[in-house]
Amino acid sequence: MRKRIRKWIIDRAPIWAKASLQAENARLEAEIAELRAELARKDAYIQGLQYAVRALRKITINTAGEKA
């Protein structure tokens, strides 16, 4: 349904509006690609931190001999 409405709007729009819509769509697609790349970098960073935290030695403190 959306495709039909979108096609109807684009077909009935004046040429300058079509060009404007196409330019806006291209700009938004570029922005989406940039944001996806940023998200992938941040996900890789988070995975690296998680790996590093898991690799840390666990410290256990034995307090069985002390009495409060």
N, C-alpha and C positions, 0 to 999 in steps of 0.2 A: 504494500500500500504506500509506504513512504517513497519507494522508487518512482511510483506513478505520479505522486504529488510533486516530487522533486523534478521529474522530467517535465511535468506540465508547467511548473513555475519557470523552469529554464527555457522551455520552448516559447513561452509567452512573454518572456522578459525582453526588453530592448537590448541591442548589441552592447551598449556600454555597461549595462547591468551584468550581462553574461561575462564580459571581460573582467569586471570587478569581482564577481563570484569566483571565477577561475583563479584569479590572482590571490584572493583570500584563501581559497582551498589549498593552493600551492604553498602559501606561507604557513598555514596551519599544519599541513603534512610535514613540512620541514621542522616545525616546532615539535611536533609529535615524535619525529625521528630523533631529534636532539634530546628530548626528555627520556625516551626509551634508552638511549645510549647512557645518559646520566644514571638512570635507574640500574642498568646493568653494572656500571662501575661501582655504585654504592652497594649493590648486592654482593659483588665480589669482595669488597672491603669488609662487609659484615661477615661473610663466610670466613675470611682470613682471621678476623678477630675471634670468631667462635672457635676456630681451629687452634689458635694460640692459647685461648683460655682453657680449652680442654687439655692441651699439652702441658700446662703448668703442673708442677709437682704439687701433690696434695699435702698439706701440712696438718698433722694431727698433734694435738697437745694432750699429753697424758697427765691428768690431774688426779689420778686415783690415789696417790700417796698423800696428798694434802687434805687437811680437814679444816673447814672454815670455822 
